[in-house]
């Protein structure tokens, strides 16, 4: 097993009238095979592409192509645009709340907040369905009842969808910390990967 990324990845999907209306994925990479840095991926209904702003274009492109575009929350959305460098005017990621603001010259502003925890549990997913096999995800998830997204200064309508069953509460808004992505360096047949 090879460690590929360690960091945090809060995410929120806003729902309006029973439909996905917007989504934001926030990456805070403490260490990875491609370096450290930050990125925010965002989309709202009607956007022709998913926005990607980042502190490092190479890292941002890797996060978008390797991870985010394969997440089930992004299924059916337009392609992720080329990464745009930005400056982060606000950045707070804690286990129970997240708040960020990114300003990209000539390419607008993304602001998002996630909070009001309703449940926390660890996650461990073997064979996470990314573009290539062999990925394992572990993290600590805190599901939240509140989330807001602003694009270019305009708040996006909608809110997270919170559900409960069998004494487990989930939400389309969550804060993932202690997130580690590992890659199996052996093929499914047991031999070394090529």
N, C-alpha and C positions, 0 to 999 in steps of 0.2 A: 504494500500500500504506500502510495506517495502522497504527501500532503501538498495540495495545490493552492489552497486559499484559507486564510483565517481572518475573520472580521465580523461585521454585522450587516444585516440586510432587512431593515424595516420595509414593510410594503402595505399599501392600502388600495383597495378597489372600492370606488364609490358606486352605489346602486341608486338608480332613479326609476320609479315606475316598474320595478322588477327587472331592469336591464342594467348592465354595466355601462356607466356613463363616463368614468375616468379611472385612471390607475397611476400609481407612482411607486417606484422601487428605488430605494436609497441604499447605496453601497458605501460602506466605510471599511476599506481593506487595510488591515493592520500589517499583513504580510501575504505575499502570494508569489508564485513562480514568475509573475510578470511585474512585480514591484508593489508598492503600497500607494494608496491614494483614495480619492472619493469620486463618486459618480451618482447622478440622478437620472432615472429614466421615467418619462411621463407621457401620458396620452389622455386626450379628452375626446368625447364623441364629436365627429366631424373633422378631426385632424387627419391630414393625408398621410402622415408618418408619425412614428413614435419618436419623441425627442430624447436625445441623450446628451447631457452636459457633464463635463468631467474636469478634474484637475490634471489629467494625463490622458492624451488621446489614445495612445497605444493600449494602456490599461483599460480605458473606457470601452474601446472597440472589443477587446477580449471579453470583458464582462457582458457586454450586450450580445455578442455572437455565441459565446460558449455557454452562458447561463440564461440570461433574462429571456431571450427570444423563445426558449424551450419551456419556460415555466407555464403551467396550465392557465394561470391568470392572464397570460398574454396571447392565448390561442385565439386565432381569428382576427387579430389586429393587423394594421398595416405594418410594413417593414420598419425596422429601427433605422433612423437616419444616421448619417455619419456623425461621429462625436464632435462636439463643439467645446472648446476650452472655455472655462468660466471662472468666476471668483465666487467663493462662498461667503456671504455676508452674515449668515447665521448657520450654526452647526451644533446640534445637541442630540446625542443618542445615548439614552440610558435604558435599563431594562423595562422601565414602566412608561417612558415617554420619549418622543422624538420630535424634533423641530428643525427644519432646514430651510435655507433660502439660497438660491443660486442665480447669479446674474451673468448672462453671457452677452458680450458686446455685440449688438446688432442682431441678437437672436432671442431676445426676450428674457423673461424671469420665471422661475419655478419656485414656489413656496409650498411647503407641506408640513402638517403636524399630525401626530398620532398620539392618543392617550386614553385615559379612563380605563384601566385594565379590568377585565372581567374573568380572566383565567390564565394560568400559566402551566406549561408542561414541556418536558424535553421531547425532542424529535430525533429519530434515527431512521433514515431511509436508505436502504441499500438499492443499488441499481436504479438510481434516480434517472428518469428518462430524458437525458440531454441528447445532443447530437451524436455522441459516441458512447458506447457501453462502458460500464465499469466505474461509474461515479457513485460515491456514498456521501450523504449529507447528514451532519449532526448539528443540532443547535438547541437553544432554549427559546421557546416561543411564548410571548405574552400577547394574548388576544385582547383587543381594545374596542370600546364602544364608540369612540369618537375619532374622526379623521377629517381633515380639510385639505383641499388642494386648490392652489391659485396658479393660474397660468397668465402671464403678462398682466398681472395686477387684478385679474378678474376671478372671483371665486367660482369654482365649478359646483354645479348643483348635485345633490345626492349625499348619501352617507353610507357607512359600512353596514353590512348585513350581519347581524349577530344571531346565532342559532345555538340551541342547547338540546342535548339528548344523552341519556345514560349518564347523567351527572357530569357531562363534559360540555363546556361552552367553547364555541369557536366563533370567529369573526373574519370578515374579509379584510379587516385591518389588524395587523399584528407587528410586533417588534421582535425580530430574530437577532439574538446576540450569541456570543461564543460560537459563531457559525464556522464550521470547518468543512471544506470539501476535500475529499481524498479520491485518488484514482487508483484502481487496481492495476498493478503493472504486470499482471498475468492475464492471458486470454481465458475465456470461459472453459476451455479444454484443459487448463492447468499448465500450459507451456508459457514461456516468456512472451510478452507482447512484442509484436514486430514494429 
